[in-house]
Amino acid sequence: MWFESARVEAVRDAFPEWLAFLVAFLSHLGSVWFVAPAVVLAFWYLDPRRFASWIGIVLGCYAVMIGLKGFFETPRPGVDPAVAVESLPLPVALVYAPAVEISTSSFPSGHAMAAVVIWTMLALELDVGTRRQRIATAAAMIGLVSLSRVVVGVHFPIDVVVGTLVGLGYVAAMLAIRRRMRTRGRHAATTAVFVTSVVLASLALVTDGRADTAALLGGSVGGALAWRYAPPPRESWDRTLRGALPAVLGSSLLGGIALTLLVVDSHLVWFLVGLIGGAVVVGLPAFAATRSPVATFRQPAN
């Protein structure tokens, strides 16, 4: 009853083709291609001390998601999307295909979980509008992302419902850990978050066992080590062209290292790439500050 392709087809057919096409793009608001850059940029450019813990929370989210998928191994609905990828111009297809062509297992929805994490983060940590407005926006985004995964035919309704509930439970648990540890200071609270993500990634490696899970574990360990030994300055980078230079250099370094993963399927190599990636993301602000504190960072207020 819960895993019937006919239900997915009924949802897909309830939307006109043009709207289903747009909904597919909305699903990227819960994709790793949106979530990871959003949390990293918030860490680098908004408030390093406030958003550092969210890097660990995002890593832990994907660990929980991968671990559950590896445990249940539920097949996808096998429903074709409303718009075929091959019918689209190449530039559009390159963006559209990742939303509708998925090879991992179905249950629970990783997009729904990740949407809960990123939009809850933005609602709780940003200072834009009122708290009620931010929460309403977050709820709307989570709902749209969850619905989109069924509309494009890659998830059963139960996948996104459980994914949302697991995401909410996970965020609540991680925030409770952070809040409890803050009695020992913000640094200790973020350390606890990173350590938790390491534990969750280790468990995911047991249930899933793929090389990309090893990279996730490496990222968690690298982030934890960088936070322990190279915590960021209190001031974020200037949101100027000069302030963007460290991010460009760091992203280029990460991209170059990640190319290794296209040709190597070794768990150890993937772990090491993740380790370097996590260390670079978390440690880069401290490294940049030691190199050019005046040019790269805002000066603390007197």
C-alpha positions in Angstrom: 0.0 0.0 0.0 2.8 2.4 0.9 4.9 1.7 -2.1 2.6 1.7 -5.1 3.8 3.2 -8.3 0.2 4.0 -9.3 0.0 6.6 -6.5 3.1 8.3 -7.8 1.7 8.3 -11.4 -1.6 9.8 -10.1 0.3 12.7 -8.5 2.5 13.2 -11.5 -0.6 13.2 -13.9 -2.4 15.7 -11.7 0.1 18.5 -12.7 0.3 19.9 -16.2 3.6 19.1 -18.0 4.9 22.7 -17.8 4.2 22.9 -14.1 5.8 19.5 -13.4 8.9 20.8 -15.3 9.1 23.9 -13.0 8.5 21.7 -9.9 11.5 19.6 -10.8 13.7 22.6 -10.6 12.2 23.5 -7.2 13.4 20.2 -5.9 17.0 21.5 -6.1 16.2 23.7 -3.1 16.6 20.4 -1.1 19.5 19.2 -3.1 23.1 18.8 -1.9 24.0 21.2 -4.7 22.1 23.9 -2.9 22.4 22.8 0.8 26.2 22.4 0.8 27.1 25.8 -0.8 24.4 27.6 1.3 25.8 26.4 4.6 29.4 26.9 3.6 28.8 30.5 2.3 26.9 31.3 5.5 29.8 30.1 7.5 32.4 32.0 5.5 30.5 35.3 4.9 27.8 35.7 7.5 28.9 34.5 10.9 31.6 31.8 11.3 30.9 31.1 15.0 27.2 30.9 14.5 27.1 28.8 11.4 30.0 26.5 12.1 27.8 24.0 13.9 25.5 23.8 10.9 28.3 22.4 8.8 28.4 19.5 11.3 24.6 19.3 11.3 24.4 19.1 7.5 27.1 16.4 7.4 25.2 14.4 10.1 22.0 14.8 8.2 23.5 13.2 5.1 24.9 10.4 7.3 21.5 9.6 8.7 19.9 9.7 5.3 22.6 7.5 3.7 22.5 5.1 6.6 18.7 4.7 6.4 18.7 4.3 2.6 21.4 1.6 2.9 19.4 -0.2 5.6 16.0 -0.2 3.9 17.2 -0.4 0.2 13.7 0.4 -1.1 13.5 0.6 -5.0 12.4 3.8 -6.7 8.8 4.0 -8.0 10.0 3.5 -11.6 7.8 6.2 -12.9 8.9 8.3 -15.9 9.1 12.1 -15.4 6.5 14.2 -17.1 9.2 15.7 -19.3 11.8 13.4 -20.8 15.4 14.5 -20.3 16.4 13.7 -23.9 13.7 16.1 -25.2 15.4 19.1 -23.6 18.3 21.3 -24.8 21.6 20.3 -23.3 22.0 23.3 -20.9 18.5 22.7 -19.5 18.9 19.0 -19.4 22.1 19.3 -17.3 20.2 21.0 -14.6 16.9 19.0 -15.0 18.5 15.5 -15.1 19.8 15.4 -11.6 16.3 16.1 -10.3 14.7 13.2 -12.1 17.4 10.6 -12.7 18.3 9.0 -9.4 20.1 5.7 -8.8 20.1 5.5 -5.0 17.3 3.7 -3.0 14.1 5.5 -2.3 13.2 5.4 1.4 13.4 7.9 3.0 13.6 11.0 0.9 17.0 12.7 1.2 15.8 15.9 -0.4 13.0 16.2 2.2 15.4 15.6 5.1 18.0 18.1 3.7 15.3 20.7 3.0 14.2 20.5 6.6 17.8 21.0 7.8 18.7 23.9 5.5 15.5 25.8 5.7 15.2 25.3 9.5 18.8 26.7 9.7 17.9 29.7 7.7 14.7 30.3 9.7 16.5 30.1 13.1 19.8 31.7 12.3 19.2 34.5 9.9 18.1 38.0 11.0 15.8 38.7 8.0 12.2 39.6 8.6 10.4 38.3 11.7 10.8 34.9 13.2 7.2 34.0 12.2 7.9 35.0 8.6 11.0 32.9 8.4 9.3 29.9 9.8 6.4 30.2 7.4 8.9 30.5 4.5 10.8 27.5 5.7 7.6 25.4 6.0 6.6 26.4 2.5 10.0 25.5 1.0 10.0 22.2 2.8 6.5 21.4 1.5 7.4 22.4 -2.1 10.6 20.3 -2.1 8.8 17.3 -0.6 5.9 17.5 -3.1 8.3 18.0 -6.0 10.0 14.6 -5.4 6.7 12.8 -5.9 5.6 14.9 -8.8 8.8 14.1 -10.8 8.2 10.4 -10.1 11.3 9.6 -8.0 9.7 9.1 -4.6 6.6 7.5 -3.0 4.5 9.8 -0.8 5.6 7.9 2.3 9.2 8.6 1.4 8.8 12.3 1.7 6.6 12.1 4.8 9.1 10.0 6.7 12.0 12.0 5.3 10.4 15.2 6.7 9.6 13.7 10.1 13.1 12.2 10.4 14.6 15.5 9.4 12.6 17.4 12.0 13.5 14.8 14.7 17.2 15.0 13.7 17.4 18.8 13.7 15.6 18.9 17.1 18.1 16.4 18.5 21.2 18.2 17.2 19.9 21.5 18.4 19.3 20.0 21.8 22.9 18.7 21.9 24.2 22.1 20.9 22.0 23.9 23.4 23.1 21.5 26.2 26.8 21.9 25.4 26.6 25.6 25.2 26.8 25.8 29.0 30.5 24.9 28.3 30.8 27.6 25.6 30.1 27.9 21.9 33.3 26.1 20.9 32.4 23.1 23.0 28.9 23.1 21.5 30.1 23.0 17.9 32.7 20.4 18.8 29.9 18.2 20.1 28.0 18.6 16.9 31.0 17.6 14.8 31.7 14.6 17.0 28.1 13.5 16.6 28.4 13.8 12.8 31.5 11.6 12.9 29.6 8.9 14.9 26.6 9.1 12.5 28.9 8.9 9.4 30.6 5.9 10.9 27.3 4.1 11.4 26.2 5.0 7.9 29.4 3.4 6.5 28.4 0.2 8.2 24.9 0.1 6.8 25.7 1.6 3.3 29.3 0.7 2.7 29.8 2.8 -0.4 32.9 4.9 -1.2 30.9 8.2 -1.0 30.0 7.3 2.6 33.7 7.1 3.4 34.1 10.6 2.0 31.2 11.8 4.2 33.0 10.3 7.2 36.3 12.0 6.1 34.5 15.3 5.8 33.1 15.0 9.3 36.5 14.1 10.8 38.3 16.9 8.8 35.8 19.5 9.9 36.1 18.4 13.6 39.9 18.6 13.5 39.9 22.0 11.8 37.4 23.3 14.3 39.5 21.9 17.2 42.9 23.2 16.0 42.0 26.1 13.6 38.8 27.7 14.8 37.7 30.7 12.6 38.0 34.3 13.6 34.9 36.0 15.0 34.7 38.3 12.0 33.4 37.0 8.6 35.0 37.7 5.3 34.2 41.0 3.6 31.5 40.5 1.0 33.6 42.2 -1.7 35.7 41.0 -4.6 38.8 41.0 -2.4 37.0 39.1 0.3 35.9 36.5 -2.3 39.5 35.6 -3.2 40.0 33.0 -0.4 36.7 31.3 -1.2 37.6 31.1 -4.9 41.0 29.7 -4.1 39.6 27.2 -1.6 36.8 26.1 -3.9 39.3 25.6 -6.7 41.5 23.5 -4.4 38.5 21.4 -3.4 37.4 21.0 -7.0 40.9 19.9 -8.1 41.1 17.3 -5.3 37.6 16.0 -6.0 38.5 15.2 -9.6 40.4 12.2 -8.1 37.1 10.7 -7.2 36.1 10.4 -10.9 38.8 7.8 -11.5 39.4 6.2 -8.1 36.8 4.0 -6.2 38.9 3.3 -3.2 37.3 3.9 0.2 40.6 5.1 1.6 41.0 7.7 -1.2 37.5 8.9 -0.8 37.9 9.2 2.9 41.1 11.2 2.5 39.5 13.5 -0.1 36.6 14.1 2.4 39.1 14.7 5.2 40.9 17.4 3.2 37.6 18.9 2.1 36.2 19.2 5.6 39.5 20.6 6.9 39.7 23.2 4.1 36.1 24.4 4.5 36.3 24.8 8.2 39.9 25.8 8.5 40.2 28.2 5.6 39.0 31.3 7.4 41.6 30.8 10.1 44.3 30.3 7.5 43.2 33.3 5.5 43.2 35.5 8.7 46.8 34.6 9.4 47.8 35.5 5.9 46.0 38.8 5.4 43.9 39.8 8.4 43.6 43.4 7.3 42.7 42.9 3.7 40.5 39.9 4.0 38.5 40.3 7.3 36.5 43.1 8.8 38.2 44.7 11.8 36.4 44.0 15.1 34.3 46.9 16.4 35.9 48.8 19.2 
